[in-house]
Amino acid sequence: MSEGTMQRRAQRDQQDQRAKRLHRVLVCAAAVPVMLVAAGCSSDSGSGDSTDKAANAAASASASPSPTVEAAAYGKLPEPCKALSKKTLKDLVPESKSGKEGKSDDISTRGSCSWNSLDNNGVKGSQFRWLNVSMLRFESDASRGSGDKLAQQYYEKQVQDVQAAEGAKGVKSEPVPDTGDQATAVRYDLKKKEGTFKQQTIVARVENVVVTLDYNGAGLAGDKSPSADDLAKDAKKAAKEAVAAVSEANGAGGGKASGGPSKPASKSPSKEPSKEASKGASEDSSASPSKTPAKKS
């Protein structure tokens, strides 16, 4: 082989080697952007997933309904000493000059008024009457329930408390129709040193308000006891009037207060009353039939 031939072959070998190295460089260079693009897509995809999950979670949280409760029907109470008409007061407590309003830290949620009447006939005896009207209004609360529900719980508890009055004899209960949404009349005798008192208590619920009307009478100094049936009739009439006053005070023009069959008190154990109910019950305890009648001058 001549020297010229060997030289050309060596040149071709060098060219082939350079071409192979260049090809490898180009292949690697082309692979790098693909890897970067793939890595970038992978990174974007992960970030997008996280963002989407966070957005979905926020949307779900905002879409979840917050606890709600039906608004209470009545927002105020009537003036307790004006809840009964003058005619009714004249019939039930004829010798009373005016009512005594009970103390309340919030007259929009609780109120009461009481009247005393002593018809003193000297040696012929005397007739005593005592009347008390108390009202308790419940607000709806998301954590405790609607005003209606809270009022019903208190209503049931109030009826049970009246039925279990200390010293009560011959306790009788009956539903009172056409007096709010629910109403129960409880009657019994209560013997005291002054005489035998005929007690009548009407507990009524109209929407989110509970009305309790206490009415009792006694014949003193030898006078005969009043008719329990007559007292019961008068008490039911007054209770219906007081319930209607609640509706009228709220501009409802009667509504359930003046119609609809009443439900009898539940015989099942009532739930624990709310804080407002407990406080109202303690305030109403002053309206007890055990009060001694005042001497008439």
C-alpha positions, 0 to 999 in steps of 0.5 A, spaced: 500 500 500 502 506 497 504 512 502 498 516 499 493 511 500 495 510 507 494 517 509 487 518 505 485 512 509 487 515 516 484 522 514 477 518 513 478 515 519 479 521 523 473 524 519 468 518 521 470 519 529 469 526 529 462 525 525 460 520 531 462 525 536 458 530 533 452 525 532 452 523 540 453 531 542 447 533 538 443 527 540 444 529 548 443 536 546 436 534 543 434 530 549 436 535 554 430 540 552 425 534 552 427 532 559 426 539 561 419 539 558 417 533 561 420 535 568 416 542 567 410 538 565 410 534 571 411 540 576 406 544 573 401 538 573 403 537 581 402 544 582 395 544 579 393 538 582 394 542 589 391 548 587 385 545 584 384 540 591 385 547 595 380 550 591 375 545 591 376 544 599 374 552 599 368 551 595 366 545 599 367 549 605 363 555 603 358 551 600 356 547 607 350 550 610 351 553 616 346 551 622 340 555 621 333 555 626 327 558 624 326 565 627 321 566 633 314 568 631 313 573 637 318 578 638 315 582 644 310 581 650 304 586 652 304 590 658 302 584 663 298 589 667 294 591 661 293 584 658 286 583 661 280 588 660 277 592 665 271 588 665 275 581 666 278 584 672 272 587 675 269 580 674 275 576 677 278 581 682 272 586 683 275 589 689 282 590 686 284 597 685 290 596 680 295 591 678 302 590 681 307 589 676 312 584 677 320 585 677 323 583 670 330 585 667 327 584 660 320 586 659 320 583 652 322 576 654 318 576 661 313 579 665 307 578 670 302 582 674 298 580 680 291 583 683 288 582 690 281 582 692 278 582 699 270 583 699 270 584 707 263 583 710 265 583 717 262 578 721 258 575 715 265 573 713 269 575 707 271 573 700 278 573 697 280 573 690 287 573 687 289 573 680 296 573 677 298 573 669 305 571 667 308 571 660 315 568 658 317 569 651 323 564 648 328 566 642 330 562 637 337 559 638 341 555 633 345 551 639 338 550 643 333 550 638 327 554 635 323 559 640 317 554 639 321 548 641 323 551 647 317 554 649 313 547 648 319 544 653 317 550 658 310 549 657 310 541 659 315 543 665 310 548 667 304 543 667 308 538 671 310 543 676 303 545 677 300 538 678 305 537 683 304 543 687 306 542 695 300 541 699 295 540 693 289 536 694 284 533 689 288 535 683 285 535 676 287 537 669 284 538 663 285 541 656 283 548 654 280 548 647 281 555 643 287 558 647 293 558 643 297 552 640 296 548 647 293 549 654 292 545 660 287 547 666 290 544 673 285 545 679 286 543 686 284 545 693 289 548 698 288 548 705 291 553 710 289 556 716 285 562 713 281 557 710 281 552 703 283 556 697 280 553 690 286 554 686 285 554 678 292 555 674 291 555 666 298 554 662 298 556 655 303 556 649 302 560 643 308 560 638 314 562 642 310 564 648 308 561 655 302 564 659 301 562 666 294 564 669 293 563 676 287 564 680 284 562 687 279 564 691 277 562 698 271 564 703 274 567 710 272 568 717 266 563 716 264 565 709 263 559 704 268 557 699 267 559 692 265 554 687 271 551 683 267 550 677 265 558 677 273 560 678 275 555 673 270 558 668 273 565 669 280 563 669 279 560 662 276 566 660 281 570 662 287 566 660 284 566 653 284 573 653 291 574 655 293 569 650 290 573 645 293 580 648 300 576 646 298 576 639 295 583 638 302 586 641 305 583 635 300 585 630 298 578 629 291 580 629 289 574 633 292 568 629 293 562 633 291 565 639 284 566 638 283 559 634 285 552 633 284 546 638 289 546 643 293 540 645 293 536 652 299 536 656 304 531 654 305 525 659 312 524 657 317 526 661 319 533 659 326 536 657 330 540 662 327 547 661 332 552 658 336 557 662 330 563 661 325 558 663 328 556 669 329 563 671 322 565 669 319 559 673 323 562 679 320 569 678 313 566 677 314 562 684 312 569 687 305 568 684 303 562 689 296 561 691 299 560 698 299 568 699 295 570 705 290 575 703 291 582 705 286 585 711 281 590 708 281 597 712 
